[in-house]
């Protein structure tokens, strides 16, 4: 069954378009909320931008009227030693070799980046969630996770490739 064609007033079209333009919300989201097809609302937004003297095809920079909420308490100043100092101290206690210098440098770089982002906060603070596991993996490769230092975890072993695992059960002929 075909949907009955709906008619909208000029004022309704203007208000719906302004809802997209002034809030920075996506056309699809506003359209779903107002039960207006996405293409129809998109056309109204296009027309509203054109009427305002803007180039409707140009990318739009949205200036949000409400500021971002304050950073969570997790990024407040920490009284203890810096993360970089902690990582350097942990690495100094490990049995590292000259060939581990790259991993050591990378671990220190991750610690420095995490610390810098945590101090500034803002949208970049999300990257800490991605850098933390990388730092942990570098320490794990060096044999310096807290569990490994406590003697509870196994030292990192070289992982076998899939080919080595497949060949493991066969004898050379």
SULFENWO-V915712 format. One record per residue. N is the residue number from 1. RES is the residue in one letter. OMEGA is omega in radians with two decimals (999 if undefined). D_CENTER is the distance of its C-alpha to the mean C-alpha in whole Angstrom. Layout:
[[N	RES	OMEGA	D_CENTER] [N	RES	OMEGA	D_CENTER]]
This chain:
[[1	X	-3.09	44] [2	X	3.12	43] [3	X	-3.13	41] [4	X	-3.13	43] [5	X	-3.13	42] [6	X	3.11	41] [7	X	-3.11	42] [8	X	3.10	40] [9	X	3.12	42] [10	X	3.14	41] [11	X	3.13	40] [12	X	3.13	37] [13	X	-3.14	36] [14	X	-3.13	35] [15	X	3.13	34] [16	X	3.12	31] [17	X	3.12	30] [18	X	3.08	30] [19	X	3.09	28] [20	X	-3.03	25] [21	X	-3.04	26] [22	X	-3.11	26] [23	X	-3.11	23] [24	X	3.13	20] [25	X	-3.13	20] [26	X	3.11	20] [27	X	-3.12	24] [28	X	-3.13	23] [29	X	3.14	22] [30	X	3.12	25] [31	X	3.10	27] [32	X	-3.11	27] [33	X	-3.10	27] [34	X	-3.09	30] [35	X	3.10	32] [36	X	3.10	32] [37	X	-3.08	31] [38	X	-3.13	28] [39	X	3.14	30] [40	X	3.13	33] [41	X	3.10	30] [42	X	3.10	29] [43	X	3.12	32] [44	X	3.11	33] [45	X	3.10	30] [46	X	-3.13	31] [47	X	-3.14	35] [48	X	3.10	33] [49	X	3.12	32] [50	X	3.14	35] [51	X	3.13	37] [52	X	3.12	35] [53	X	3.10	36] [54	X	2.99	32] [55	X	-3.05	32] [56	X	-3.12	30] [57	X	-3.13	29] [58	X	3.07	27] [59	X	-3.04	23] [60	X	3.02	23] [61	X	-3.08	21] [62	X	3.04	21] [63	X	-3.11	22] [64	X	-3.10	21] [65	X	3.14	24] [66	X	3.14	22] [67	X	3.07	20] [68	X	3.10	17] [69	X	3.14	18] [70	X	-3.14	18] [71	X	3.12	16] [72	X	-3.11	16] [73	X	-3.11	19] [74	X	-3.11	17] [75	X	3.08	16] [76	X	-3.12	20] [77	X	-3.13	22] [78	X	-3.06	23] [79	X	-3.05	27] [80	X	3.14	27] [81	X	-3.12	26] [82	X	3.12	23] [83	X	3.14	21] [84	X	3.11	22] [85	X	3.11	25] [86	X	-3.13	25] [87	X	3.12	23] [88	X	3.11	26] [89	X	3.13	29] [90	X	-3.13	27] [91	X	3.13	28] [92	X	-3.14	31] [93	X	-3.10	32] [94	X	3.04	31] [95	X	3.13	34] [96	X	-3.14	32] [97	X	3.12	34] [98	X	-3.12	33] [99	X	3.13	32] [100	X	-3.08	29] [101	X	3.13	28] [102	X	3.11	25] [103	X	3.12	23] [104	X	3.14	24] [105	X	3.13	23] [106	X	3.10	20] [107	X	3.11	20] [108	X	3.12	21] [109	X	3.10	18] [110	X	-3.14	15] [111	X	3.12	17] [112	X	-3.13	18] [113	X	3.13	14] [114	X	-3.13	13] [115	X	-3.12	16] [116	X	-3.13	16] [117	X	-3.14	13] [118	X	3.12	14] [119	X	-3.09	17] [120	X	-3.13	16] [121	X	3.14	13] [122	X	-3.09	12] [123	X	-3.12	9] [124	X	-3.12	8] [125	X	3.12	9] [126	X	-3.11	5] [127	X	3.10	5] [128	X	3.14	8] [129	X	3.13	7] [130	X	-3.11	7] [131	X	-3.12	10] [132	X	3.11	12] [133	X	3.10	13] [134	X	3.10	14] [135	X	3.13	16] [136	X	3.13	18] [137	X	3.10	18] [138	X	3.12	20] [139	X	3.12	22] [140	X	3.12	23] [141	X	3.13	24] [142	X	-3.13	26] [143	X	-3.04	28] [144	X	3.03	26] [145	X	3.14	24] [146	X	3.14	26] [147	X	3.14	28] [148	X	3.13	29] [149	X	3.13	30] [150	X	3.13	32] [151	X	-3.12	34] [152	X	-3.11	32] [153	X	3.10	30] [154	X	3.03	31] [155	X	-3.10	30] [156	X	3.10	28] [157	X	3.09	30] [158	X	3.13	30] [159	X	3.11	28] [160	X	3.09	31] [161	X	3.14	30] [162	X	3.12	31] [163	X	3.11	34] [164	X	3.10	35] [165	X	3.12	35] [166	X	-3.13	37] [167	X	-3.07	39] [168	X	-3.09	40] [169	X	-3.09	42] [170	X	3.05	44] [171	X	3.08	47] [172	X	-3.09	48] [173	X	999	51]]
